[in-house]
Amino acid sequence: MTPQLIVLGIVAERSGTVSDIQRRLSGMFYSADCSPGTAHGSLPTLAAKGHVRLVKEGAEPPSDLYEVTKAGIEYLREWVLSSPPRPAMRDAVHGKVEFATLDELAELIVGIRAEVIAFQAVSDEAHARMLAEQRNRIAARGKSDGWPQELDEELSSEHIRDVVLMWDEFAARRRKLADRLEDIHKRYKAKAEKSG
């Protein structure tokens, strides 16, 4: 999913200013690591493609108001229903493990353990967001604008739940990799010392 597609989906959910769309993008897709200028850069391109339109020019570009077009809705609906491409695995750690020397292995393991901590922190943040959303839904019971809003809220909740699980899984996989690499490092370091 590209940053432009995320921006299009956000505008399709609700029109907004550039700064509002960027704020929503950062909140909904914080783990996508989009730059602070993603909305500002994407909206003119989406407008040129006919997927959104500038409704009202603001005093400054961050206050320009955009809404989705019929073509944008059709493009988004088509994308939602299309089969996702097979994910490409270009994880830098795989290349580092493949090309590491015995001398580099200990430092590589330290880096992988640092990733475990970082992945767990992102998971913890997503978990906190999920709990906050659940509390907000409980507090707002009976104040819904109808089933479309309830559907959006449940889908958003599932999105965040999947993000939590994904980062937990990444952390667990990296932890296991670091443990296996430590074992390999110990064995081959001992062999190198015996032969050296």
Order of alpha helices (4+ residues) and beta strands (2+ residues): alpha-beta-alpha-alpha-beta-beta-alpha-alpha-alpha-alpha
